[in-house]
Each structure stands twice: as C-alpha cells, then as structure tokens.
C-alpha cells in the first residue's frame, strides 16, 4: 500500500484491534451487548467458505479504512458490525417484509435504501425514537423519497426537511449510470408523489445543501440528520460540519455510502471526508455503528453557551 499512513495512527489501530474482545459497550444493557468475539469466530470457522468470504471482505474494507485515514475506533466498530449483521437482519425480518409490502404503492426506479432498513430499525429501537414525540429530521439528498417515507411511516409524530436539487450527482449523470435518464428527470415528481400523504410533516427545499444551510436560522436544530447528498469529498465535509452544527446534543447523524468508492482517487470519496470530520470532532460524538453507513451520536456542542 503506497498511501501514507501515520505510524502513530497505525500503532493505535493495532493496539485497539488486539483488544477487540473488550469492545462490549458498557453503556448498553447486558442483553444488548455483543456476544464474545471468540465464540462468534468459532461459529464462522465451521463453515470454511463463509469464513473465507468474511475474511476477504474484512481485509478489503480494512485496507480501504486505512487508505482513507479512519480513526482507530472505526476499525473496532466495523468488526463489531460485521459480526452482528446477520443477527440484526434476523431480528427485524418481519418489519422489513411489512415495510417492503408498503412500498409497492410508491413510484420508485431504484430501491437502494432497502439495504439499510434493518440497520435503521435497530438504531431506532436502541434510541427509542418511536417513543419520542416531535422528532425533527433533516435529510441531505432525497432522490425519490424512499428514506423519508420510511422515517415518516415508522415515526408518526416526526417531521422531516428534505434537501435536494433533483438534478442528480456525478454518478447519476455518467453514461453508464444504472439510474438512466428517465429516472433522473422524473426523480422530483416521484418524490412529490411518494410523500404526498404526509402533508404538513415533510418540508421540501429544492437547492444545494450549501444554500439550505445559508437559509437556516440559528434556532433550527434537528434530532436526526441523514447525509446522502453529493458524494464528492469536498461536498461531504461541508455537509458533515454544517449538519453536525445543526444537530442537537443527543441527536443522531447517519452518513450514507461510507464504503462507496466511485472516484478513482480514493480520498475523493465520502469516507475520506467523513474520517477527517471524525478526527476534527473527536470528543464531541459517540460512534454508534459502522457498516455501509456510519452513525454517530452527538455528545457535546462546542458552540453552546
């Protein structure tokens, strides 16, 4: 690997990875803590093909994390997430099936968000969001509104502000894009139809996230922010910093496509910007989970009076 990786960071990472079996989260009840690492690895070892696939995927992802300068804690949370992924999916299989049936009535050209439903259900249960009234959410990048539909459908007292240009990002405009021109030109109309039932609970802002943050008042604060706008690192770092500023202490921020790698230079992709942001805000958040999405909880506000 030719990319520079500071020796201090590498050393810190190795020390924390050696202590993986101590990575139970003491802040959670015993029933919610991760099963012991050795036991789970032993189960996987009985299936050589599965173990090989698991190891190959982990090795590739670890290399990606190193090349994008991820903090050491990210490596630990990533391993934890890989080990409990099947349990999370199994835990919420019936809810996912029910939601999937609900989406049959929607206008959708893609269903990318469906891969995240189990993950979101698990986090929402962990933070008991369904029991909290008046949830205010912000979504940067809405496409056809599937993620916003999920949130409003699951949390009947929540409100969401959806920010998008509905002009597509770099990957949507490429000649080999899987979305196609029809989906791109029709995404805003699909969004409007899909969220039409939630009148008064969904606010639409058509424009860039930069323009949206300029228009915000100082008093606007959110309980949940979903960052899924432009995936170029320059835009992601701006969205991360401004969204974190608008997030309440105790609120959650979800970054989509953490392992997405579209641009040839690895540091031009979202993970590099997210990892820089994590280092900048060290001490102000708790890392909740790391998978294809990275989730943090804001624990401190340096700008509060």
LINCORRA-V325268 format. One record per residue. RES is the residue in three letters. PSI is psi in radians with two decimals (* if undefined). D_CENTER is the distance of its C-alpha to the mean C-alpha in Angstrom with 2 decimals. Layout:
# LINCORRA-V325268
res=RES psi=PSI d_center=D_CENTER
res=RES psi=PSI d_center=D_CENTER
This chain:
# LINCORRA-V325268
res=UNK psi=2.17 d_center=27.00
res=UNK psi=-0.32 d_center=28.29
res=UNK psi=2.43 d_center=25.49
res=UNK psi=2.43 d_center=26.48
res=UNK psi=1.89 d_center=24.77
res=UNK psi=2.36 d_center=26.42
res=UNK psi=-0.64 d_center=28.51
res=UNK psi=-0.71 d_center=27.55
res=UNK psi=-0.75 d_center=23.84
res=UNK psi=-0.73 d_center=24.83
res=UNK psi=-0.75 d_center=27.14
res=UNK psi=-0.75 d_center=24.70
res=UNK psi=-0.82 d_center=22.23
res=UNK psi=-0.72 d_center=25.14
res=UNK psi=-0.72 d_center=26.31
res=UNK psi=-0.64 d_center=23.06
res=UNK psi=-0.56 d_center=22.64
res=UNK psi=-0.37 d_center=26.25
res=UNK psi=0.49 d_center=25.44
res=UNK psi=-0.61 d_center=22.72
res=UNK psi=-0.05 d_center=24.85
res=UNK psi=0.23 d_center=24.70
res=UNK psi=0.34 d_center=20.97
res=UNK psi=2.46 d_center=21.27
res=UNK psi=1.87 d_center=19.76
res=UNK psi=-0.26 d_center=22.97
res=UNK psi=-0.21 d_center=21.38
res=UNK psi=2.72 d_center=20.67
res=UNK psi=2.74 d_center=23.63
res=UNK psi=-0.66 d_center=25.20
res=UNK psi=-0.38 d_center=24.23
res=UNK psi=-0.05 d_center=20.53
res=UNK psi=2.73 d_center=20.86
res=UNK psi=2.43 d_center=20.27
res=UNK psi=2.80 d_center=23.46
res=UNK psi=2.43 d_center=25.35
res=UNK psi=-0.83 d_center=24.16
res=UNK psi=-0.71 d_center=27.69
res=UNK psi=-0.73 d_center=28.12
res=UNK psi=-0.65 d_center=24.95
res=UNK psi=-0.59 d_center=25.88
res=UNK psi=-0.71 d_center=29.36
res=UNK psi=-0.80 d_center=28.25
res=UNK psi=-0.57 d_center=26.45
res=UNK psi=-0.40 d_center=29.59
res=UNK psi=-0.22 d_center=31.71
res=UNK psi=1.63 d_center=30.01
res=UNK psi=-0.72 d_center=30.60
res=UNK psi=-0.76 d_center=28.86
res=UNK psi=-0.70 d_center=25.66
res=UNK psi=-0.72 d_center=25.95
res=UNK psi=-0.78 d_center=26.56
res=UNK psi=-0.70 d_center=23.55
res=UNK psi=-0.84 d_center=21.37
res=UNK psi=-0.72 d_center=23.00
res=UNK psi=-0.78 d_center=22.80
res=UNK psi=-0.74 d_center=19.05
res=UNK psi=-0.76 d_center=18.53
res=UNK psi=-0.79 d_center=21.03
res=UNK psi=-0.75 d_center=19.46
res=UNK psi=-0.68 d_center=15.98
res=UNK psi=-0.73 d_center=17.80
res=UNK psi=-0.72 d_center=19.81
res=UNK psi=-0.75 d_center=16.89
res=UNK psi=-0.69 d_center=15.50
res=UNK psi=-0.71 d_center=19.06
res=UNK psi=-0.37 d_center=19.58
res=UNK psi=0.20 d_center=16.68
res=UNK psi=0.79 d_center=17.96
res=UNK psi=2.47 d_center=15.24
res=UNK psi=2.71 d_center=16.57
res=UNK psi=-0.66 d_center=18.28
res=UNK psi=-0.47 d_center=16.19
res=UNK psi=-0.69 d_center=13.19
res=UNK psi=-0.74 d_center=15.68
res=UNK psi=-0.81 d_center=16.60
res=UNK psi=-0.58 d_center=13.31
res=UNK psi=-0.84 d_center=12.62
res=UNK psi=-0.78 d_center=16.11
res=UNK psi=-0.79 d_center=15.72
res=UNK psi=-0.69 d_center=12.75
res=UNK psi=-0.65 d_center=14.92
res=UNK psi=-0.54 d_center=17.87
res=UNK psi=0.04 d_center=16.70
res=UNK psi=-0.83 d_center=14.69
res=UNK psi=-0.61 d_center=17.89
res=UNK psi=-0.68 d_center=18.70
res=UNK psi=-0.77 d_center=15.49
res=UNK psi=-0.80 d_center=16.20
res=UNK psi=-0.63 d_center=19.85
res=UNK psi=-0.55 d_center=19.36
res=UNK psi=0.34 d_center=17.87
res=UNK psi=-0.69 d_center=19.73
res=UNK psi=-0.66 d_center=22.03
res=UNK psi=-0.66 d_center=19.52
res=UNK psi=-0.74 d_center=17.66
res=UNK psi=-0.73 d_center=21.14
res=UNK psi=-0.74 d_center=22.09
res=UNK psi=-0.69 d_center=19.17
res=UNK psi=-0.72 d_center=19.81
res=UNK psi=-0.64 d_center=23.40
res=UNK psi=-0.58 d_center=22.57
res=UNK psi=-0.12 d_center=20.85
res=UNK psi=-0.44 d_center=24.15
res=UNK psi=-0.07 d_center=25.47
res=UNK psi=2.79 d_center=22.85
res=UNK psi=1.80 d_center=23.36
res=UNK psi=2.27 d_center=20.76
res=UNK psi=-0.38 d_center=21.24
res=UNK psi=2.76 d_center=17.95
res=UNK psi=0.69 d_center=15.75
res=UNK psi=-0.71 d_center=12.63
res=UNK psi=-0.41 d_center=10.47
res=UNK psi=-0.49 d_center=12.78
res=UNK psi=-0.27 d_center=11.28
res=UNK psi=-0.09 d_center=8.37
res=UNK psi=-0.82 d_center=11.07
res=UNK psi=-0.73 d_center=12.28
res=UNK psi=-0.82 d_center=9.13
res=UNK psi=-0.74 d_center=8.86
res=UNK psi=-0.71 d_center=12.63
res=UNK psi=-0.76 d_center=12.78
res=UNK psi=-0.73 d_center=10.82
res=UNK psi=-0.65 d_center=12.83
res=UNK psi=-0.74 d_center=15.89
res=UNK psi=-0.67 d_center=15.45
res=UNK psi=0.09 d_center=15.41
res=UNK psi=0.79 d_center=17.89
res=UNK psi=-0.53 d_center=16.44
res=UNK psi=-0.33 d_center=18.92
res=UNK psi=-0.09 d_center=21.70
res=UNK psi=2.09 d_center=20.85
res=UNK psi=2.67 d_center=22.66
res=UNK psi=0.58 d_center=21.80
res=UNK psi=2.24 d_center=18.00
res=UNK psi=2.12 d_center=17.23
res=UNK psi=2.63 d_center=13.92
res=UNK psi=2.32 d_center=13.12
res=UNK psi=2.11 d_center=11.33
res=UNK psi=1.81 d_center=11.67
res=UNK psi=1.86 d_center=12.37
res=UNK psi=-0.38 d_center=13.59
res=UNK psi=-2.03 d_center=15.64
res=UNK psi=0.13 d_center=17.60
res=UNK psi=0.21 d_center=15.95
res=UNK psi=-0.76 d_center=14.69
res=UNK psi=-0.68 d_center=11.46
res=UNK psi=-0.69 d_center=13.79
res=UNK psi=-0.77 d_center=16.44
res=UNK psi=-0.85 d_center=14.52
res=UNK psi=-0.80 d_center=13.82
res=UNK psi=-0.56 d_center=17.42
res=UNK psi=-0.67 d_center=18.90
res=UNK psi=-0.63 d_center=17.49
res=UNK psi=1.56 d_center=18.15
res=UNK psi=-0.22 d_center=21.55
res=UNK psi=0.09 d_center=22.05
res=UNK psi=2.75 d_center=18.87
res=UNK psi=2.63 d_center=18.99
res=UNK psi=2.47 d_center=16.53
res=UNK psi=2.12 d_center=17.11
res=UNK psi=2.16 d_center=15.93
res=UNK psi=2.16 d_center=16.40
res=UNK psi=2.66 d_center=17.21
res=UNK psi=-0.36 d_center=20.27
res=UNK psi=0.54 d_center=20.36
res=UNK psi=-0.07 d_center=21.99
res=UNK psi=2.76 d_center=19.40
res=UNK psi=-3.06 d_center=17.95
res=UNK psi=-0.79 d_center=19.69
res=UNK psi=-0.44 d_center=18.52
res=UNK psi=-0.48 d_center=19.72
res=UNK psi=-0.12 d_center=23.06
res=UNK psi=2.66 d_center=23.92
res=UNK psi=-0.56 d_center=26.91
res=UNK psi=0.33 d_center=25.21
res=UNK psi=2.40 d_center=22.20
res=UNK psi=-0.24 d_center=21.43
res=UNK psi=-0.70 d_center=21.01
res=UNK psi=2.77 d_center=24.59
res=UNK psi=-0.68 d_center=26.44
res=UNK psi=-0.76 d_center=26.97
res=UNK psi=-0.68 d_center=23.31
res=UNK psi=-0.82 d_center=22.68
res=UNK psi=-0.38 d_center=25.68
res=UNK psi=0.10 d_center=25.09
res=UNK psi=-0.68 d_center=21.40
res=UNK psi=-0.74 d_center=22.38
res=UNK psi=-0.68 d_center=25.11
res=UNK psi=-0.73 d_center=22.89
res=UNK psi=-0.82 d_center=20.43
res=UNK psi=-0.77 d_center=23.54
res=UNK psi=-0.76 d_center=24.91
res=UNK psi=-0.51 d_center=21.86
res=UNK psi=0.14 d_center=21.44
res=UNK psi=-0.48 d_center=25.20
res=UNK psi=-0.26 d_center=25.61
res=UNK psi=0.76 d_center=23.56
res=UNK psi=2.30 d_center=26.08
res=UNK psi=-0.16 d_center=25.81
res=UNK psi=-0.20 d_center=22.26
res=UNK psi=2.11 d_center=20.42
res=UNK psi=2.33 d_center=21.24
res=UNK psi=2.23 d_center=20.94
res=UNK psi=1.96 d_center=21.05
res=UNK psi=1.94 d_center=22.08
res=UNK psi=-3.12 d_center=21.75
res=UNK psi=2.78 d_center=19.66
res=UNK psi=-0.57 d_center=17.18
res=UNK psi=-0.79 d_center=19.88
res=UNK psi=-0.67 d_center=22.45
res=UNK psi=-0.84 d_center=20.44
res=UNK psi=-0.54 d_center=20.00
res=UNK psi=-0.56 d_center=23.70
res=UNK psi=-0.22 d_center=24.65
res=UNK psi=2.59 d_center=22.95
res=UNK psi=2.78 d_center=25.35
res=UNK psi=-0.40 d_center=25.12
res=UNK psi=-0.24 d_center=24.99
res=UNK psi=2.16 d_center=21.81
res=UNK psi=2.63 d_center=19.11
res=UNK psi=2.62 d_center=16.00
res=UNK psi=-0.40 d_center=14.79
res=UNK psi=2.31 d_center=11.22
res=UNK psi=2.26 d_center=9.55
res=UNK psi=2.01 d_center=6.94
res=UNK psi=1.87 d_center=7.23
res=UNK psi=0.73 d_center=8.05
res=UNK psi=-2.37 d_center=11.68
res=UNK psi=2.41 d_center=13.89
res=UNK psi=0.06 d_center=12.56
res=UNK psi=2.46 d_center=15.57
res=UNK psi=-0.63 d_center=15.22
res=UNK psi=-0.72 d_center=17.76
res=UNK psi=-0.64 d_center=15.85
res=UNK psi=-0.72 d_center=12.43
res=UNK psi=-0.64 d_center=14.33
res=UNK psi=-0.81 d_center=16.09
res=UNK psi=-0.68 d_center=13.17
res=UNK psi=-0.87 d_center=11.64
res=UNK psi=-0.79 d_center=15.12
res=UNK psi=-0.64 d_center=16.18
res=UNK psi=-0.72 d_center=13.23
res=UNK psi=-0.66 d_center=13.68
res=UNK psi=-0.60 d_center=17.33
res=UNK psi=-0.07 d_center=16.94
res=UNK psi=2.39 d_center=14.93
res=UNK psi=2.66 d_center=17.32
res=UNK psi=2.27 d_center=17.99
res=UNK psi=-0.16 d_center=16.48
res=UNK psi=2.88 d_center=13.67
res=UNK psi=2.48 d_center=9.93
res=UNK psi=2.25 d_center=7.42
res=UNK psi=2.13 d_center=3.70
res=UNK psi=2.20 d_center=3.38
res=UNK psi=2.80 d_center=3.82
res=UNK psi=0.81 d_center=6.78
res=UNK psi=-0.66 d_center=7.05
res=UNK psi=0.19 d_center=10.26
res=UNK psi=2.34 d_center=11.40
res=UNK psi=1.51 d_center=14.93
res=UNK psi=-0.73 d_center=16.95
res=UNK psi=2.47 d_center=19.08
res=UNK psi=-0.73 d_center=22.01
res=UNK psi=2.10 d_center=21.60
res=UNK psi=-0.59 d_center=18.71
res=UNK psi=-0.05 d_center=18.27
res=UNK psi=-0.08 d_center=17.86
res=UNK psi=2.91 d_center=14.41
res=UNK psi=-0.70 d_center=11.01
res=UNK psi=-0.68 d_center=10.99
res=UNK psi=-0.76 d_center=14.37
res=UNK psi=-0.73 d_center=13.57
res=UNK psi=-0.71 d_center=10.59
res=UNK psi=-0.66 d_center=13.08
res=UNK psi=-0.78 d_center=15.84
res=UNK psi=-0.78 d_center=14.10
res=UNK psi=-0.68 d_center=13.56
res=UNK psi=-0.70 d_center=17.23
res=UNK psi=-0.65 d_center=18.40
res=UNK psi=0.28 d_center=17.02
res=UNK psi=2.30 d_center=18.08
res=UNK psi=-0.14 d_center=19.65
res=UNK psi=0.09 d_center=17.82
res=UNK psi=2.86 d_center=14.71
res=UNK psi=2.28 d_center=14.04
res=UNK psi=2.10 d_center=11.46
res=UNK psi=-0.87 d_center=10.27
res=UNK psi=2.73 d_center=8.66
res=UNK psi=2.08 d_center=7.98
res=UNK psi=-2.41 d_center=7.83
res=UNK psi=-0.34 d_center=6.81
res=UNK psi=2.55 d_center=3.17
res=UNK psi=2.29 d_center=4.29
res=UNK psi=2.34 d_center=5.34
res=UNK psi=2.74 d_center=8.76
res=UNK psi=2.25 d_center=11.77
res=UNK psi=2.23 d_center=14.24
res=UNK psi=-0.22 d_center=17.61
res=UNK psi=2.65 d_center=19.95
res=UNK psi=1.89 d_center=20.84
res=UNK psi=-0.28 d_center=23.16
res=UNK psi=-0.01 d_center=24.42
res=UNK psi=2.65 d_center=25.52
res=UNK psi=* d_center=29.28
